[in-house]
Amino acid sequence: MPVIVIANPKGGVGKSTIATNLAGCLARQGHKVMLGDTDAQQSSRAWLALRPPGLPAIAAWELGPDHIARPPRGVTHVVLDTPAGIDSAHLQRALRIADRLIVPLQPSMFDILATQTFLQQLPPLPERVRVGVIGMRVNARTRAAEQLSHYVGRLGMPVLGYLRDTQNYVQLAAMGATLWDAAPSRVDRDIAQWQDLLRWIDDASVFNHLE
């Protein structure tokens, strides 16, 4: 059972956008998905409350205030959204159960430098945990994207793709929906931008230890 943690202490970088859409994608694939939200604002949990019953089900993962336990048996995938300004103890509790750490990042110099510091100061990770960065609200053909790739590459971590700035995410989130719940003609361009990230998550070699 893969556990995918979305984290970056910088606020406003798109953590909940990644968490909700990833959970929606996995649910659309037929997985039994739980979405956990350790953010005090409970953005992902509020989104779940908006989700229409006719869409693929995503369960809420109830998290204790002082610990993060393994989710119940029968769950196939967990996506864990974390807050801005996450403290090191909280982050370490999340990473103890993680198989993937996805770090959303916008291509401004301020975001790059703050995130670079975060990545450099990560605690030692279990061998199974892989870390990747996803560029948010960015055109992959711009100098900003090139700059982001350069800085992240210096840390030896992959850039898993670039998601464009589009109202699709905003409008669908307001309905408790994701790209994978919309008409393909509306979101084909956006779903194409997720493919490298999804392949990275689905790499079977990472999850062999769980079978």
N, C-alpha and C positions, 0 to 999 in steps of 0.2 A: 504494500500500500504506500505509494509515494505521497510525501508531505511536501508541499511547495510553499515556501515562505516568501512573501513580498515585503521588502524592507528598504527603507532609506530614511534617515532621520530628517532630511530636508523636507519641509512641507510643500504641498502643492505640485508634486512631481508626477502624480498619476497612479499612486499605489492602488487605490480602490478601483480605478478604471481597469487596471491589469487584473486585479483579484476577481472582480465580478465577471469580466468577460472570459477569463480563463475558466472559472467555475462553470459558466454557461456553455462554453465549448465542450468541456469534459462531460457535462450532463447530456448535451446533444448527442455525444458519441455513445451514450448508453451506460456510462459509469455512474456508480452511486457516490455522489459528491457531497462533501460537507464544506461549508464556508465559515471559517472562524474569523472573528474580528476582535483584536485586542486594543483597538483605538477607543479612547474615551468617547469620541464623537459617534462611534458605532455607525459609521457610514455604510459599511457593507451590510450590516444587520438591518438598517433602515431600508436599504435597497431590496433585501429579501422580502420585507413586508409588502413591498409594492408589486412583487412578482406574481403575474396572473397564474391561477391554478392549471391552466391548460398548457403551460410551457413545461419543458423537462424539469423535474424536481431537483432542487438544491436544498439540502438541509442546513440548518444553523447549528454550529458547533458551540455549545455552552462552555465557556472557559472560566476557570476559577480566577480570583483576583491575584493569587500568590503562586499559581503553578499552571503549567500547561501539560495536561495529561494526554495519553494516547486516545484517539477517538474510538468509539465503540466498534465491535466486530461487525463485519459485513460491509463496511465502508471501503470503497476502492481507491478514492483520491481525496486528499484534503488540500484546500487552499487557505492559507492563513494570512490575513491582512494585518499589518502592524502600524502603529501610530508614528506621526512625526515626532522627533525628539526622543525616540525610544532609548531607554537607558540600557547600559551594558548588561545588567543582570537579567532584564526582561528579554533582551535579544538572545542571550545565551540560553535561556530556557526554551525559546522557540527553535534555536538552531540544534539543540540536542535531539529533536525529533525530525529534523528537516532532511530531505534528500536533494532539494533544489533551493537555492536562494536567488531570487530574481530582484534586481536593483533597477527600478525605473529612474530615468535621468533625463532632464531637459538640457538642451545644448547651449545654455548660457554659461559664461565663464564662472559666475557665482555658484551655479549648481554643480558644475564640473569640479570646482575646487573643493566644495563642501563634501561632495560624494567621494572624491578621491581620498580625502582624509578619512572618511568613514570606511572605505574599503581597505585602506592601509592599516587601520586600527581594529579590524575584525579580530576576534579571539581565534585561537587555533580551532579549526573545524574538523569534525569527524571525517575520515577518509572518504566516506560515501558522498559527502556534500559537494555539489558543483555550484559555482557562482557564475552568473551571467548578467549582463547589463542590457537593458532595452531602452532605446532612444524614444522619447515621448515628444509629440507635437513638433516633428522635425521632417523636413524634406531631405531624403537620403542623398540628393544630388547637390546639396548646398555646401558651402564652406563650413557652416556650423556643424553639419554631420561629419565632415572630414576631421574637424577639430576634436569632436567628441571621440571619434574612433581612435585618433592619435593618443589622446590622454588616457583613455581606458586601456588601449593596447600596451601602454607602458607598464601597466599593472599586471599584465599577463592574463587578462580576463576577456572572454569573447563578448563582442557586441552582437546580440541576438537578433537585431533588426531595428527598424525605425518606423514608428507609427505616426502617421500624418496628423495634423491639426484639422479635425473635422467635427461638425456638429452631430454626426451620427452617434458618437459616444454619449454626448450630453442628452440628446433627445431619447435615445433608447434607455438610458439609465433612469430617466424620469418615469418610465413605464415599467421598471423592474425587468427590463429585457437586455439582451446582448446582441452583438453582431450576428450570432448564430440563430437568433430568433426572428431576424428580419428577412424581408424578401431579398433573394440573392442579387437581383439587379441593383439594389440600393447599396449593398455592402461588399460586392465582389472585390473592389479595389482594396478595401480595408482588410478583409480576410486574407488576401494574398500577402499582406505585410506580416501576418502572424505565422507564416509557415515555417520559417527557420526556428522560431521560438518553440513551436509545437513539436518539431522534430527533435529538438534538444531535450525537451521534457520527456518525450516518448522513447529516448534511447534506452533500449532494453538492458544494455550492459550495466547501467546504473542500478537497476532494480533487481538484478539477479539475486542479491543477498536477501531479498524479501520473499523469495519464492520457496 
